[in-house]
Amino acid sequence: MSKQPKTTPIVRTISRHGLGVLCGIGAGVWLGAAEAPTKLVNSGLSPYAISLCMVAGVFVARWSVPTLLKGTRSVFADLNRNRQLLPFAILAGMLWAVANTLTVFAIRDVGLAIAFPLWNTNSLVGILWGRLLFGELKGAGAGNVAKVLLGSLAIMAAAVMLGFSTMHQTGSHSTHALPGILAAAGASLLWGSMYIPYRKAYLSGMNPLSFVTVFTVGELGTMLVLVLVFDGGTHAAVFHSPTVLPMLFWLFLGGFVWVIGDIFQQFATKYLGIGRGIPLSNTNQLWGLAWGALVFGELSHDPARLLLVVAGSLVMILGAIAVSSAIATERESQHTLYAIERECARYRLDRADVMSTFDGSSRRAEEGRAWWDWLIIISGVMVFVFLGIKARVPSLAMNYPWTAVLTLLLVGSAVACGWGLWRTTRFS
């Protein structure tokens, strides 16, 4: 009979759960804001080109932020310990890049109000994969299963309500409705499946900050291939059009904001699992609506639509509360430990080291910073400074007081999540 893995102390489980919930909520705040800078872009470029520009900004941010937090020596030491996971990280990046491009097609064909709720069904896809592959919710009580499932469904229902609150019946999308719906559904499937490499990496003791640096290689490489194959090759407008440079700052800024949210989402997935982490981060639609309505004045003052906003917001908040209150029981945690044991046996990993890294108690010796760390950070800052100087500020009405309020909420959530991660795990 195989040896039973030791159970994690319940106090550690609760602490890790609370940290995961904090990161999941922070992810929603930042991922919802990531669309705001792209609203300032009106270029006529293809979906492939827009996605490539955003991913280029993501690439800069994904190397700069982990370098700032941990240093490249720590990142590369972690990658060296987990070489078997590098293909999975690249695969996750490829899935994200294709899914992100599909969302641009979906928005073009059926509009954001319909596309957003459709691709947010990725939470149900994630719950299914988490249960089948990693034993999530296995051994959980009926109450916890109900909280996660009903909470996820409530968040999805709220997404539909919020989507309809911003939908305008112009009929402009009717001729391309089916391709747009299929594109949104494909994005949902790919984004829900993308979390499989996430969870596999963290059950093997990989640091999320290390994972994202390889993840972005798959993103950028895939988007470059898509542009070269489907968007005109080396003659694509994104490489030659004089209108591209003035808008790059906004697309890079959207990519940077998205990266911060995704890092929090990665930690939420690590400490909560796929089934709980995805629904919490999917509250991003609430924050995206806040930016659209309060800053850009997109929300109609029709009382019926305002009622949908209020009702949808309350339902989403209740759904998030339900999911966040579903603390894994000792029986469910046991199945997570079985999954860790399986990964350790498969790749001959040090169980004690993997366990300490997984629960955030690892205190591996810091590798120290190298001189090139500062070069990477300064180079990333200079890219944004250069693009900011070249940027064209569009003549778009904005509510600056609300912009300031939402920006303060962004900063506040980042400080809270960052402080929690540093105090509890040193970003491990």
C-alpha positions as CSV (number, residue, x, y, z in Angstrom):
1,M,0.0,0.0,0.0
2,S,1.4,3.5,-0.9
3,K,2.4,5.7,1.9
4,Q,-0.2,8.3,2.8
5,P,1.0,11.9,2.4
6,K,1.0,14.0,5.5
7,T,-1.9,16.4,5.7
8,T,-1.4,20.1,5.7
9,P,-2.3,21.8,9.0
10,I,-5.7,23.5,8.7
11,V,-4.3,26.8,10.0
12,R,-1.9,26.8,7.0
13,T,-4.7,25.9,4.7
14,I,-6.9,28.8,5.9
15,S,-4.0,31.2,5.6
16,R,-3.2,30.1,2.1
17,H,-6.9,30.3,1.2
18,G,-7.2,33.9,2.4
19,L,-4.1,34.9,0.4
20,G,-5.6,33.2,-2.7
21,V,-8.9,35.0,-2.3
22,L,-7.1,38.4,-1.9
23,C,-5.1,37.7,-5.1
24,G,-8.2,36.5,-7.0
25,I,-10.0,39.8,-6.1
26,G,-6.9,41.8,-7.0
27,A,-6.7,40.0,-10.3
28,G,-10.3,41.0,-11.1
29,V,-9.5,44.6,-10.4
30,W,-6.5,44.7,-12.6
31,L,-7.7,42.5,-15.4
32,G,-10.9,44.6,-15.6
33,A,-8.8,47.8,-16.0
34,A,-6.6,46.3,-18.7
35,E,-9.2,47.1,-21.4
36,A,-9.3,50.8,-20.4
37,P,-6.2,51.9,-22.3
38,T,-7.2,50.0,-25.4
39,K,-10.4,52.1,-25.6
40,L,-8.1,55.0,-26.6
41,V,-7.0,53.1,-29.7
42,N,-8.9,53.6,-33.0
43,S,-6.6,52.4,-35.7
44,G,-8.4,50.1,-38.1
45,L,-5.7,47.5,-37.6
46,S,-6.6,43.8,-37.8
47,P,-7.3,41.7,-34.7
48,Y,-4.0,39.9,-35.2
49,A,-2.1,43.2,-35.2
50,I,-3.8,44.6,-32.1
51,S,-3.2,41.4,-30.3
52,L,0.5,41.3,-31.3
53,C,1.0,44.9,-30.0
54,M,-0.6,44.1,-26.7
55,V,1.5,40.9,-26.3
56,A,4.6,42.9,-27.1
57,G,3.7,45.1,-24.1
58,V,3.0,42.0,-22.1
59,F,6.4,40.6,-23.0
60,V,8.2,43.8,-21.7
61,A,6.1,43.7,-18.4
62,R,6.5,40.0,-17.8
63,W,10.3,40.3,-17.8
64,S,10.5,43.6,-15.9
65,V,8.1,42.9,-13.0
66,P,9.5,39.4,-12.0
67,T,13.0,40.9,-12.3
68,L,12.1,43.7,-10.0
69,L,10.5,41.4,-7.4
70,K,12.9,38.4,-7.4
71,G,15.8,39.1,-9.7
72,T,16.8,37.0,-12.8
73,R,19.1,34.8,-10.8
74,S,16.3,33.5,-8.7
75,V,14.0,33.2,-11.7
76,F,16.6,31.2,-13.7
77,A,17.5,29.0,-10.7
78,D,13.8,28.1,-10.4
79,L,13.5,27.4,-14.1
80,N,16.6,25.2,-13.9
81,R,15.1,23.2,-11.1
82,N,11.9,22.8,-13.1
83,R,13.2,22.2,-16.7
84,Q,10.5,19.6,-17.3
85,L,7.8,22.3,-16.9
86,L,9.2,24.7,-19.5
87,P,7.2,23.2,-22.4
88,F,4.0,23.5,-20.4
89,A,4.6,27.2,-19.7
90,I,5.2,27.8,-23.4
91,L,2.1,25.8,-24.2
92,A,0.0,28.0,-21.8
93,G,1.3,31.1,-23.5
94,M,0.4,29.8,-26.9
95,L,-3.2,29.0,-25.7
96,W,-3.5,32.5,-24.2
97,A,-2.3,34.1,-27.4
98,V,-4.8,32.3,-29.6
99,A,-7.6,32.8,-27.1
100,N,-6.9,36.6,-26.9
101,T,-7.0,36.9,-30.7
102,L,-10.3,35.1,-30.8
103,T,-11.7,37.6,-28.3
104,V,-10.8,40.4,-30.7
105,F,-12.7,38.7,-33.5
106,A,-15.6,38.0,-31.1
107,I,-15.9,41.7,-30.1
108,R,-15.7,42.8,-33.7
109,D,-18.5,40.4,-34.8
110,V,-21.0,40.3,-31.9
111,G,-19.8,43.1,-29.6
112,L,-18.3,43.1,-26.1
113,A,-21.7,42.7,-24.3
114,I,-22.3,39.3,-25.9
115,A,-18.7,38.1,-26.2
116,F,-17.6,38.8,-22.6
117,P,-20.2,36.6,-20.9
118,L,-19.5,33.8,-23.4
119,W,-15.8,33.6,-22.9
120,N,-16.2,33.9,-19.1
121,T,-17.7,30.4,-19.2
122,N,-14.0,29.4,-18.9
123,S,-14.7,29.2,-15.2
124,L,-16.9,26.1,-15.7
125,V,-14.2,24.6,-18.1
126,G,-11.6,25.2,-15.4
127,I,-13.7,23.6,-12.7
128,L,-14.1,20.5,-14.9
129,W,-10.4,20.2,-15.6
130,G,-9.5,20.9,-11.9
131,R,-11.8,18.1,-10.8
132,L,-10.6,15.6,-13.5
133,L,-6.9,16.2,-13.4
134,F,-6.0,17.5,-9.9
135,G,-8.7,16.2,-7.6
136,E,-10.1,19.6,-6.8
137,L,-13.4,19.5,-4.9
138,K,-12.9,15.7,-4.5
139,G,-13.7,14.9,-0.9
140,A,-15.2,18.4,-0.4
141,G,-18.4,18.6,1.5
142,A,-21.7,19.2,-0.3
143,G,-21.7,22.8,1.1
144,N,-18.3,23.6,-0.5
145,V,-19.3,22.1,-3.8
146,A,-22.5,24.1,-3.8
147,K,-20.6,27.3,-3.0
148,V,-18.1,26.9,-5.8
149,L,-20.6,25.8,-8.4
150,L,-23.4,28.1,-7.5
151,G,-21.0,31.0,-6.9
152,S,-19.4,30.4,-10.4
153,L,-22.9,30.3,-12.0
154,A,-23.9,33.5,-10.2
155,I,-20.8,35.3,-11.5
156,M,-21.5,34.1,-15.0
157,A,-25.2,35.2,-14.7
158,A,-24.1,38.5,-13.4
159,A,-21.7,38.8,-16.4
160,V,-24.6,38.3,-18.8
161,M,-26.6,41.0,-16.9
162,L,-23.8,43.5,-17.0
163,G,-23.2,42.7,-20.6
164,F,-26.8,43.4,-21.6
165,S,-26.7,46.7,-19.6
166,T,-24.1,48.1,-22.1
167,M,-25.5,46.5,-25.3
168,H,-26.9,48.8,-28.0
169,Q,-29.3,47.2,-30.4
170,T,-27.8,48.6,-33.6
171,G,-27.9,45.4,-35.6
172,S,-24.4,46.0,-36.8
173,H,-23.2,42.6,-35.7
174,S,-26.0,40.4,-37.0
175,T,-24.3,39.2,-40.2
176,H,-21.3,37.8,-38.4
177,A,-23.1,36.6,-35.3
178,L,-22.2,32.9,-35.6
179,P,-18.5,33.3,-36.3
180,G,-18.3,35.8,-33.4
181,I,-20.1,33.4,-31.0
182,L,-17.8,30.5,-32.1
183,A,-14.8,32.7,-31.5
184,A,-15.9,33.6,-28.0
185,A,-16.7,30.0,-27.2
186,G,-13.3,29.0,-28.5
187,A,-11.6,31.6,-26.3
188,S,-13.5,30.2,-23.3
189,L,-12.3,26.6,-24.0
190,L,-8.7,27.7,-24.5
191,W,-8.6,30.0,-21.5
192,G,-10.2,27.4,-19.3
193,S,-7.7,24.8,-20.5
194,M,-4.8,27.2,-20.1
195,Y,-5.0,26.8,-16.4
196,I,-3.9,23.1,-16.6
197,P,-0.2,24.0,-17.1
198,Y,-0.6,26.7,-14.4
199,R,-1.8,24.2,-11.8
200,K,0.6,21.5,-12.9
201,A,3.6,23.9,-12.5
202,Y,2.6,25.0,-9.0
203,L,1.9,21.5,-7.7
204,S,5.5,20.8,-8.8
205,G,6.9,23.7,-6.8
206,M,7.4,26.3,-9.6
207,N,7.2,29.9,-8.7
208,P,4.5,31.9,-10.5
209,L,7.0,34.7,-11.3
210,S,9.2,32.2,-13.0
211,F,6.3,30.6,-14.9
212,V,5.2,33.9,-16.5
213,T,8.7,34.7,-17.9
214,V,8.5,31.5,-20.0
215,F,4.8,31.8,-20.6
216,T,5.4,35.1,-22.5
217,V,7.7,33.3,-24.9
218,G,4.8,31.2,-26.1
219,E,2.6,34.3,-26.3
220,L,4.9,36.5,-28.3
221,G,6.1,33.7,-30.6
222,T,2.5,32.5,-31.4
223,M,1.3,36.0,-32.1
224,L,4.2,36.7,-34.4
225,V,3.5,33.5,-36.3
226,L,-0.3,34.4,-36.6
227,V,0.6,37.8,-38.0
228,L,3.1,36.4,-40.5
229,V,0.8,33.6,-41.7
230,F,-2.7,35.3,-41.6
231,D,-2.1,39.1,-41.7
232,G,0.2,39.8,-44.7
233,G,3.5,38.4,-43.6
234,T,6.4,40.9,-43.5
235,H,4.2,43.3,-45.4
236,A,1.6,43.4,-42.6
237,A,0.4,46.9,-41.7
238,V,1.6,46.5,-38.1
239,F,5.2,46.6,-39.3
240,H,4.8,49.5,-41.8
241,S,1.8,51.7,-41.0
242,P,2.7,55.2,-39.7
243,T,-0.4,55.0,-37.5
244,V,1.0,52.2,-35.4
245,L,3.7,54.1,-33.3
246,P,1.3,56.7,-31.9
247,M,-1.0,54.1,-30.4
248,L,1.6,51.6,-29.2
249,F,1.8,53.3,-25.8
250,W,-1.9,52.6,-25.0
251,L,-1.6,49.0,-26.2
252,F,1.6,48.5,-24.2
253,L,0.0,50.1,-21.1
254,G,-3.0,47.7,-21.5
255,G,-0.6,44.8,-21.6
256,F,1.3,46.0,-18.5
257,V,-1.9,46.4,-16.5
258,W,-3.0,42.9,-17.7
259,V,0.3,41.4,-16.5
260,I,-0.1,42.7,-13.0
261,G,-3.6,41.2,-12.9
262,D,-2.4,38.0,-14.4
263,I,0.4,37.7,-11.8
264,F,-2.2,37.9,-9.0
265,Q,-4.3,35.5,-10.9
266,Q,-1.4,33.0,-11.0
267,F,-1.0,33.2,-7.3
268,A,-4.8,32.8,-6.8
269,T,-4.6,29.6,-9.0
270,K,-1.7,28.4,-6.9
271,Y,-3.3,28.8,-3.5
272,L,-7.0,28.2,-4.4
273,G,-6.9,25.9,-7.4
274,I,-8.5,26.3,-10.8
275,G,-12.1,25.9,-9.7
276,R,-11.9,28.8,-7.1
277,G,-9.3,31.0,-8.7
278,I,-10.9,31.5,-12.1
279,P,-14.4,32.6,-10.9
280,L,-12.8,35.2,-8.6
281,S,-10.6,36.7,-11.3
282,N,-13.7,36.7,-13.6
283,T,-15.1,39.5,-11.5
284,N,-13.0,41.6,-13.8
285,Q,-16.1,42.4,-15.9
286,L,-17.5,44.4,-12.9
287,W,-14.4,46.5,-12.9
288,G,-14.3,46.8,-16.7
289,L,-17.8,48.1,-16.6
290,A,-16.9,50.6,-13.9
291,W,-14.1,52.0,-16.2
292,G,-16.4,52.1,-19.2
293,A,-19.4,53.6,-17.4
294,L,-17.7,56.0,-15.0
295,V,-14.7,57.1,-16.9
296,F,-15.8,56.8,-20.6
297,G,-19.5,57.4,-20.1
298,E,-20.5,54.3,-22.0
299,L,-23.5,53.4,-19.8
300,S,-26.9,54.5,-20.9
301,H,-29.0,56.3,-18.3
302,D,-32.0,54.1,-19.3
303,P,-33.5,53.1,-15.9
304,A,-33.9,49.5,-17.1
305,R,-30.2,49.2,-17.9
306,L,-29.3,50.9,-14.6
307,L,-31.4,48.3,-12.8
308,L,-29.4,45.5,-14.7
309,V,-26.2,47.1,-13.6
310,V,-27.2,47.2,-9.9
311,A,-28.7,43.7,-10.0
312,G,-25.8,42.2,-11.9
313,S,-23.2,43.9,-9.5
314,L,-25.0,42.5,-6.5
315,V,-25.3,39.0,-8.0
316,M,-21.6,39.0,-8.9
317,I,-20.6,40.1,-5.4
318,L,-22.7,37.4,-3.8
319,G,-21.2,34.8,-6.2
320,A,-17.7,36.0,-5.3
321,I,-18.5,35.7,-1.6
322,A,-19.8,32.2,-2.1
323,V,-16.7,31.1,-3.9
324,S,-14.3,32.8,-1.5
325,S,-16.0,31.2,1.6
326,A,-15.5,27.7,0.2
327,I,-12.4,26.8,2.3
328,A,-10.9,23.5,1.4
329,T,-11.6,20.8,4.0
330,E,-8.9,18.4,5.2
331,R,-10.3,15.7,3.0
332,E,-10.1,17.9,-0.1
333,S,-6.6,19.1,0.8
334,Q,-5.6,15.4,1.1
335,H,-6.4,15.0,-2.6
336,T,-4.3,18.0,-3.5
337,L,-1.4,16.3,-1.6
338,Y,-2.0,13.2,-3.7
339,A,-1.6,15.3,-6.8
340,I,1.6,16.7,-5.5
341,E,2.9,13.2,-4.7
342,R,2.1,12.2,-8.2
343,E,4.1,15.1,-9.7
344,C,7.0,14.4,-7.4
345,A,7.1,10.7,-8.3
346,R,6.7,11.5,-12.1
347,Y,9.6,13.9,-12.2
348,R,11.6,12.7,-9.2
349,L,11.3,15.9,-7.3
350,D,12.3,16.6,-3.7
351,R,8.9,16.2,-1.9
352,A,9.8,18.4,1.1
353,D,11.1,21.2,-1.1
354,V,8.0,21.0,-3.3
355,M,5.7,21.0,-0.3
356,S,7.3,24.0,1.3
357,T,7.2,25.9,-2.0
358,F,3.6,25.0,-2.6
359,D,2.3,26.2,0.8
360,G,4.4,29.4,0.7
361,S,6.7,28.5,3.6
362,S,9.8,27.9,1.5
363,R,12.8,30.0,2.5
364,R,15.3,29.2,-0.3
365,A,18.4,31.2,-0.2
366,E,18.1,34.3,-2.3
367,E,20.3,34.3,-5.3
368,G,21.0,38.0,-5.2
369,R,20.6,40.6,-7.9
370,A,22.9,40.9,-10.9
371,W,23.9,44.1,-12.6
372,W,21.8,43.1,-15.7
373,D,18.7,43.1,-13.5
374,W,18.8,46.8,-13.3
375,L,19.5,47.0,-17.1
376,I,16.3,45.0,-17.8
377,I,14.2,47.2,-15.4
378,I,15.6,50.4,-16.8
379,S,15.1,49.2,-20.4
380,G,11.5,48.3,-19.7
381,V,10.9,51.8,-18.2
382,M,12.6,53.5,-21.1
383,V,10.4,51.6,-23.6
384,F,7.3,53.0,-22.0
385,V,8.8,56.5,-21.7
386,F,9.7,56.5,-25.5
387,L,6.3,55.3,-26.5
388,G,4.7,57.8,-24.2
389,I,6.5,60.6,-25.9
390,K,5.4,59.4,-29.3
391,A,1.8,58.7,-28.2
392,R,-1.1,60.5,-29.6
393,V,-3.7,61.6,-27.0
394,P,-7.1,61.0,-28.6
395,S,-9.9,63.5,-28.3
396,L,-12.1,61.3,-26.1
397,A,-14.3,62.6,-23.3
398,M,-13.1,61.2,-19.9
399,N,-14.3,61.7,-16.4
400,Y,-11.0,62.6,-14.6
401,P,-12.2,62.5,-11.0
402,W,-13.5,58.9,-11.6
403,T,-10.2,58.1,-13.4
404,A,-8.4,59.1,-10.2
405,V,-10.6,57.1,-7.9
406,L,-10.3,53.9,-10.0
407,T,-6.6,54.4,-10.3
408,L,-6.3,54.7,-6.5
409,L,-8.3,51.5,-6.2
410,L,-5.8,49.8,-8.6
411,V,-2.8,50.9,-6.6
412,G,-4.5,50.0,-3.3
413,S,-5.3,46.5,-4.5
414,A,-1.8,46.0,-5.8
415,V,-0.3,47.2,-2.5
416,A,-2.6,44.9,-0.5
417,C,-1.9,41.8,-2.6
418,G,1.8,42.6,-2.9
419,W,2.1,43.1,0.9
420,G,0.2,39.9,1.6
421,L,2.4,37.9,-0.8
422,W,5.6,39.3,0.5
423,R,4.7,39.0,4.2
424,T,3.4,35.4,3.9
425,T,5.5,33.8,1.1
426,R,8.2,36.3,-0.1
427,F,6.5,35.9,-3.5
428,S,7.3,32.1,-3.5
